[in-house]
Structure formats: structure tokens, C-alpha cells
């Protein structure tokens, strides 16, 4: 849609399928220390890993029907677990602990996606998608809204940042962390907020909208120049920092999420329905510790 797209996605770039046979892939994160990708297969109740040498293999079973995954500043795995309605952390000794499960005494809906800010605070979305047998556990909602939350760096304070989304899903910071992007799957748009000094957010406005069949805003990432990559109809929609749709990376299956990886952080890994894909780009992403 724009000549700028080819500066980001080279003409010769190819989407490569790395493996298939999953039920519904989600939440990839590149673990640089181990040189591997970890991702979720939600209905299978498994975390998977992918390595160049071994392909796809089990990483953790059961996984709590995990969805979004990331790493904190100490390299510990942070997971949104649908079945357990919690955000968990895997300690360096392998113990899995709950770091968020309730807000004001009520169970969270089903934490979905998660990002960690440079100060160690953890931001996560909480739509109701995991309150089904296939993608979580059947259960009743205790909260009458779908929120986005911030967990303080010391893990003691959970703050509700916003509660007026139909279904908040993917989250991503701008390179300087002055902006937080949050997509709303049901409303087919991405909103952007200013991040205040205390970590809360303000001045929400529409950043970009999507249209079409066969996909919706779900997973989202930002590259080192501030371009925003969002799953949507037909593939990964690429927007520049002003919200202009530059073009779409087409995929043979509907994508759910994405992650930067490899030594130079220029590979975009994509979880799409039954499979895992990757594509090499010209601009590096924002590294995960």
C-alpha cells in the first residue's frame, strides 16, 4: 500500500513455515539466553518450544492453557494463563508462582497478553476469551468489565488502568515507552495512550482501524523505529508511527500473535492457527531481555 513498506519488508522476503500440527498457537516469545522460541498452544494446554535444530517440541505440559508470554528483566517467564485465570511467573529454580489473579477480591476474567516495562512493571489485558472449555475453563465472570492492568515492580500493587474496552487484547510500548498501544479485538481497532510518570495511562485515542473478514486485531508488536505490527484480516498489518497502513504481510493461516527474535532481532516469528511461521525484515524489533 506504500513504498515505505518495502523498506521494512524486502521484496525477496518469504514467509517460512517452521512447523505445524498444533491446535491454536499464540503468545510467542524469543528467549535469547537459550536461542529458542517459546509459544502457547491454548486448546492443547501446552507451551511449545522451537529451535532450529529440533523444530517444535513440548516445553511445559500442562500450561494452564497459557496465551501471552514474555520475560521480565531477570529473564523469568511471565505467562497469562486462561485456565487458571492468572498471570504467573516462573522463578529461576523452575517454581511457578501466581503474581496476579484477583482485582479487589474478584477473579480476573482470563489474562490474555502481557508486556514488561523497563522499570519492571507488568501490564496485561483481561478479556473473557478464556472462560470457555476450549480456550480455558468454563466459569462465571466476577468482574463486569474487561480491563487492562499494571502490576507494580515490587508485585504488591495491581492498578486498573482502563476498563472501557469491549475486548482488550494485544499490548505494546513505543520504543521510548512514552506510548502504550492496546488493541480491541471486538471493535477492530488499536488505541494508543500516553504513559504517565507513575506508570498509569491517559489521553486514549484511536491509533488505527482494521476492516475485512478472516482476522482481527489480536497480537501486536512495535519495531525499533516505532512502526506497529498488528494481526488482522489477511495477515500482519504494518502501520507507521502516525497510524498509516503501509501494507500487510500475508500468511496462509490466520495469525494470532507475533514476536521479534534471533541474534539481531530482525526475524518476526508468527503464531498462526495450527502453525509457526517466520519472516526476515530490514528493521529490528524491540528486544526482550
C-alpha positions as CSV (number, residue, x, y, z in Angstrom):
1,X,0.0,0.0,0.0
2,X,3.0,2.3,0.4
3,X,6.6,2.3,-0.9
4,X,7.7,2.6,2.7
5,X,6.5,-0.9,3.2
6,X,9.3,-2.3,1.0
7,X,11.9,-0.5,3.2
8,X,10.6,-2.6,6.1
9,X,9.7,-5.9,4.3
10,X,12.1,-6.6,1.4
11,X,10.7,-7.7,-1.9
12,X,12.5,-11.0,-1.7
13,X,11.3,-11.8,1.9
14,X,9.5,-15.1,2.2
15,X,7.1,-16.3,4.9
16,X,8.5,-19.7,6.1
17,X,6.6,-22.3,7.9
18,X,8.7,-23.7,10.7
19,X,6.2,-26.4,11.9
20,X,2.6,-27.3,12.1
21,X,0.2,-29.7,13.8
22,X,-0.9,-27.5,16.7
23,X,-4.5,-26.7,17.6
24,X,-4.3,-22.9,18.1
25,X,-0.9,-21.2,18.5
26,X,-0.4,-18.0,20.5
27,X,1.9,-15.8,22.6
28,X,5.4,-16.3,21.2
29,X,8.5,-15.0,23.0
30,X,12.1,-15.3,21.9
31,X,14.4,-16.5,24.8
32,X,17.8,-15.1,23.7
33,X,19.7,-16.9,26.5
34,X,18.6,-20.3,25.2
35,X,18.3,-19.3,21.5
36,X,14.8,-20.7,21.2
37,X,11.2,-19.6,20.8
38,X,8.5,-20.5,23.4
39,X,4.8,-20.2,22.4
40,X,1.4,-21.4,23.5
41,X,-0.9,-24.0,22.1
42,X,-4.0,-23.0,24.1
43,X,-6.5,-25.8,23.5
44,X,-3.8,-28.4,23.8
45,X,-2.9,-27.0,27.2
46,X,0.8,-26.9,26.2
47,X,3.7,-24.5,25.9
48,X,5.8,-25.4,22.9
49,X,9.4,-24.5,22.1
50,X,11.0,-24.2,18.7
51,X,14.7,-24.5,17.9
52,X,16.5,-24.5,14.6
53,X,17.9,-27.9,15.4
54,X,14.9,-29.7,16.9
55,X,11.9,-28.0,15.5
56,X,8.8,-27.9,17.6
57,X,8.7,-29.8,20.9
58,X,6.9,-29.6,24.2
59,X,8.1,-27.1,26.7
60,X,5.6,-27.3,29.5
61,X,2.6,-29.6,29.9
62,X,0.1,-28.6,31.3
63,X,0.4,-24.9,30.7
64,X,-2.7,-23.6,32.4
65,X,-3.9,-23.0,28.8
66,X,-1.4,-20.2,28.6
67,X,-1.8,-17.4,26.0
68,X,0.5,-14.4,26.0
69,X,4.1,-14.9,27.2
70,X,7.1,-12.6,27.8
71,X,10.2,-12.3,30.0
72,X,10.8,-10.0,32.9
73,X,14.0,-8.0,33.5
74,X,15.6,-11.0,35.2
75,X,14.8,-13.3,32.3
76,X,11.9,-15.1,34.1
77,X,9.0,-16.3,32.0
78,X,5.7,-14.4,32.6
79,X,2.6,-16.2,31.3
80,X,-1.1,-15.3,31.0
81,X,-2.9,-18.5,31.9
82,X,-6.5,-18.8,30.8
83,X,-7.4,-21.9,32.7
84,X,-6.1,-20.6,36.0
85,X,-7.3,-17.0,35.4
86,X,-4.0,-15.7,36.5
87,X,-0.6,-14.2,35.5
88,X,2.2,-16.4,36.6
89,X,6.0,-16.2,36.8
90,X,8.5,-19.0,36.5
91,X,11.3,-18.5,39.0
92,X,14.9,-19.2,38.1
93,X,14.6,-22.5,40.1
94,X,11.6,-23.6,38.0
95,X,8.9,-22.9,40.5
96,X,5.7,-21.3,39.0
97,X,4.1,-18.7,41.2
98,X,1.0,-16.5,40.8
99,X,1.6,-12.8,40.6
100,X,-1.9,-11.6,39.7
101,X,-5.2,-13.5,39.9
102,X,-7.8,-11.1,41.6
103,X,-8.8,-7.5,41.4
104,X,-10.5,-6.1,44.5
105,X,-11.2,-9.6,45.7
106,X,-12.8,-10.8,42.4
107,X,-11.3,-13.3,40.0
108,X,-9.8,-11.9,36.8
109,X,-11.6,-12.9,33.6
110,X,-8.7,-14.6,31.7
111,X,-5.5,-12.7,31.3
112,X,-4.5,-12.7,27.6
113,X,-1.5,-10.7,26.7
114,X,1.4,-9.2,28.7
115,X,4.3,-6.7,28.4
116,X,7.0,-5.7,30.8
117,X,8.2,-2.1,31.1
118,X,11.9,-1.2,31.7
119,X,11.1,-0.4,35.3
120,X,9.9,-3.9,35.9
121,X,6.2,-3.1,36.0
122,X,3.9,-5.7,34.2
123,X,1.0,-4.7,32.0
124,X,-1.6,-7.2,31.0
125,X,-5.0,-7.4,29.3
126,X,-8.0,-9.3,30.6
127,X,-10.8,-10.1,28.1
128,X,-13.2,-13.1,28.7
129,X,-11.9,-15.4,26.0
130,X,-10.6,-18.0,28.4
131,X,-14.0,-18.6,30.1
132,X,-14.7,-21.5,27.7
133,X,-13.9,-25.2,27.8
134,X,-11.8,-25.0,24.6
135,X,-9.6,-22.0,25.4
136,X,-9.6,-22.1,29.2
137,X,-12.1,-23.3,31.8
138,X,-15.9,-22.8,31.9
139,X,-16.5,-20.2,34.5
140,X,-18.6,-17.2,35.5
141,X,-17.3,-13.7,35.2
142,X,-16.8,-11.9,38.6
143,X,-15.9,-8.6,37.0
144,X,-18.4,-6.7,34.9
145,X,-15.7,-5.1,32.7
146,X,-12.7,-6.1,30.7
147,X,-9.7,-4.2,32.0
148,X,-6.0,-3.6,31.3
149,X,-3.8,-3.6,34.5
150,X,-0.4,-2.6,35.8
151,X,1.4,-4.7,38.4
152,X,4.0,-2.6,40.2
153,X,7.6,-3.6,40.1
154,X,7.5,-4.9,43.6
155,X,4.5,-7.0,42.8
156,X,2.4,-5.6,45.6
157,X,0.0,-3.2,43.8
158,X,-2.3,-4.1,41.0
159,X,-3.8,-1.0,39.3
160,X,-6.7,-0.9,36.9
161,X,-5.6,1.4,34.0
162,X,-8.7,1.3,31.8
163,X,-12.0,-0.5,31.7
164,X,-13.9,0.7,28.7
165,X,-12.7,-1.9,26.1
166,X,-15.0,-4.5,24.6
167,X,-12.1,-7.0,24.5
168,X,-8.6,-5.6,25.2
169,X,-6.0,-7.9,23.8
170,X,-2.5,-7.2,22.4
171,X,-0.3,-4.7,24.2
172,X,2.9,-3.0,23.1
173,X,5.1,0.0,24.1
174,X,6.6,2.5,21.8
175,X,10.4,2.4,21.7
176,X,10.8,5.1,24.3
177,X,7.9,3.7,26.4
178,X,6.0,7.0,26.2
179,X,3.1,5.4,24.5
180,X,1.1,2.2,25.2
181,X,-0.8,0.6,22.3
182,X,-3.8,-1.6,23.2
183,X,-6.0,-3.3,20.6
184,X,-9.7,-4.0,20.9
185,X,-10.5,-7.2,19.1
186,X,-14.2,-6.8,19.0
187,X,-14.1,-3.1,17.8
188,X,-11.4,-3.8,15.2
189,X,-9.2,-1.0,16.2
190,X,-6.0,-0.1,18.1
191,X,-6.0,2.7,20.7
192,X,-2.9,4.5,21.9
193,X,-2.3,6.1,25.3
194,X,0.2,8.4,26.8
195,X,2.2,6.7,29.6
196,X,2.5,9.0,32.7
197,X,5.5,9.1,35.1
198,X,3.7,6.9,37.6
199,X,3.0,4.2,35.0
200,X,-0.7,4.9,34.6
201,X,-2.1,5.9,31.2
202,X,-4.1,8.8,29.8
203,X,-5.4,10.5,26.7
204,X,-6.6,7.4,24.9
205,X,-7.4,7.8,21.2
206,X,-7.8,5.7,18.1
207,X,-4.5,4.9,16.5
208,X,-5.6,2.7,13.6
209,X,-8.6,0.7,12.4
210,X,-8.8,-2.6,10.5
211,X,-11.5,-4.0,8.3
212,X,-12.3,-7.2,6.4
213,X,-13.1,-10.8,7.1
214,X,-11.0,-13.6,8.4
215,X,-9.0,-11.8,11.1
216,X,-9.0,-9.2,13.8
217,X,-6.6,-7.2,16.0
218,X,-5.0,-9.6,18.4
219,X,-1.3,-9.8,18.9
220,X,0.8,-6.7,18.4
221,X,4.5,-5.7,18.4
222,X,6.5,-2.5,17.7
223,X,9.8,-2.2,16.0
224,X,12.8,0.0,16.9
225,X,11.6,2.8,14.6
226,X,8.1,2.8,16.2
227,X,6.2,1.0,13.4
228,X,3.3,-1.0,14.7
229,X,2.6,-4.6,13.6
230,X,-0.9,-5.9,14.3
231,X,-2.6,-9.2,13.4
232,X,-5.7,-8.7,11.2
233,X,-7.6,-9.8,8.1
234,X,-5.2,-11.5,5.7
235,X,-2.1,-11.3,7.8
236,X,0.1,-8.8,9.8
237,X,-0.9,-5.2,9.2
238,X,2.0,-2.8,9.4
239,X,1.4,0.8,10.4
240,X,3.8,3.7,10.7
241,X,4.0,5.7,13.9
242,X,1.3,8.1,12.7
243,X,-1.2,5.2,12.1
244,X,-0.9,5.0,8.3
245,X,-1.4,1.4,7.0
246,X,1.8,0.7,5.0
247,X,1.0,-2.8,3.9
248,X,0.2,-6.3,5.0
249,X,2.4,-9.4,5.4
250,X,0.2,-12.1,4.0
251,X,0.0,-15.6,5.6
252,X,-1.5,-18.9,4.6
253,X,-3.3,-19.1,8.0
254,X,-4.9,-16.5,10.2
255,X,-2.3,-15.1,12.6
256,X,-2.9,-14.7,16.3
257,X,0.4,-13.2,17.6
258,X,4.0,-12.4,16.8
259,X,7.4,-11.8,18.4
260,X,10.8,-10.5,17.4
261,X,13.8,-12.9,17.6
262,X,17.2,-14.2,16.6
263,X,20.5,-12.6,17.4
264,X,19.8,-9.3,15.5
265,X,16.1,-9.2,16.4
266,X,15.2,-8.8,12.7
267,X,13.2,-12.0,12.5
268,X,9.4,-11.8,13.0
269,X,8.0,-15.1,14.4
270,X,4.3,-15.5,13.9
271,X,1.9,-17.9,15.5
272,X,-1.0,-18.6,13.1
273,X,-3.7,-21.2,13.9
274,X,-2.0,-24.6,13.5
275,X,1.4,-23.4,12.6
276,X,4.5,-21.4,13.4
277,X,6.0,-19.1,10.7
278,X,8.8,-16.5,10.4
279,X,9.9,-13.8,8.0
280,X,13.1,-11.7,7.9
281,X,12.7,-8.0,7.9
282,X,15.0,-5.0,7.4
283,X,14.3,-3.2,10.7
284,X,15.0,-4.8,14.1
285,X,12.3,-5.2,16.7
286,X,12.5,-4.2,20.4
287,X,14.5,-6.9,22.2
288,X,13.1,-8.9,25.1
289,X,15.6,-9.3,27.9
